[in-house]
Amino acid sequence: METKWLEDFVSLAETRSFSRSAQLRHVTQPAFSRRIQSLEAWAGADLVDRSSYPTKLTPAGETLYAQALELLQSLQSTRAMLRGHNSAGQDFIEFAVPHTLAFTFFPAWVASLREGFGPIKSRLIALNVHDAAMRLVEGGCDVLIAYHHPSQPLQLDAERYEMVVLGEEVIAPYTKAGALGHPVVSLPGTAARPLPYLGYAPGAYLGGVTDWILKQAKTPIHLDRVYETDMAEGLKVMALEGHGIAFLPQSAVRKEVLAGALIEVTLPGDALMSLTMEVRAYREKTGARHSGKRSALELWAYLSGITKPSLHGSGDS
C-alpha cells in the first residue's frame, strides 16, 4: 500500500468526485481510478459506492477515511519532527522548480531578493512541472515555482494553496543564425519541405504551450519533428548546432542571442510567434494541517507585500 493511495482516497472522500480529485491530484481520471481500486484491493473491501452521484463512501470507506486522516496527520507530524532534528537545515527554504526555471529564472531571482528581503538559504529541487507540483501537494517543499498560461493552468485548489506572480517569461521560436545573421530556416515552411522541428517530449509543460502557439497561428506552419526532449536546455543545444527550430524561453537564450549564435524566427512580415507566460510561486496555506517554516513564512510575507496573492480568477482551480 502506498501513502499516495490514502491521499487520493482522502481527496475523493472530500470532493465526492473522481474527475475533480484526479485534477487536484494531477493525474488522469483513469489513473486515479486505478489507484483507488488498488487501495480497495489492499483493504479487501469496497470503499466507494460507485452507483451513486455524487460519489459516496461505503461503511468500510467511512471507517478508512477517519483512520486515513489520523495516519496522514501522524506521518506529517513525524516528518516535521525528524526534520526538526536537523536544526542546521531549518533555515533552508525548499523550492520545487521545473528544470528550465531552475537554470534560468531561479538564480537571478534569488539574487534579486538580497536587496529587498535579504539573503536566504535555499534548497532547490529540480523536476518536471508535474512532479514539482506533486512535491507541493505531497508536502515535500515549501514553495513551488512554475510557469502559468491560461492554456495550461496548474490545477491547484484555491482553498488550499495561494499564489503570487514573480515575473514574466516569453517563449518564442529560435534557430541557428547563418553567416550573414539570418536564420538558417525560415517560417512557415511548406508541405513539400517542412522545417526540421526540435520539440518537447509528450507531457512537458512547455510542449503544451508550444502546441497552443502553433494551433493559434493564422498561417499554417509546416514542421517535421526530428528531435524531442523534456528540457529546454537540450533543445537549445540542438538548435545551436543547426539541427532545426525550437521554441525556447527568452531567458534561456539571452546570451546566445546577444552573441549572434541564435536568432528568433518570425513569420513573413515579421509577425511574431511568441507568447508571454507568468512565473508564479505557490505555497500551501497555513492552517491545521500546515504551520509552515518560519523562514518560508517570512519570505512569503515579503512576496505577498510586493504582489497580489490570489488563485481566484486566475484560471487555476
Secondary structure as UniProt FT lines:
FT   HELIX           3..15
FT   HELIX           18..24
FT   TURN            25..26
FT   HELIX           29..43
FT   STRAND          48..49
FT   TURN            50..51
FT   STRAND          56..57
FT   HELIX           59..85
FT   HELIX           87..89
FT   TURN            90..91
FT   STRAND          92..98
FT   HELIX           99..103
FT   HELIX           105..116
FT   STRAND          121..127
FT   HELIX           129..137
FT   TURN            138..139
FT   STRAND          143..148
FT   TURN            150..151
FT   TURN            158..160
FT   STRAND          161..177
FT   TURN            179..180
FT   STRAND          195..200
FT   TURN            202..203
FT   HELIX           205..216
FT   STRAND          223..229
FT   HELIX           232..240
FT   TURN            241..242
FT   STRAND          245..249
FT   HELIX           250..258
FT   TURN            259..260
FT   STRAND          262..264
FT   TURN            268..270
FT   STRAND          275..284
FT   HELIX           294..306
FT   TURN            312..315
//
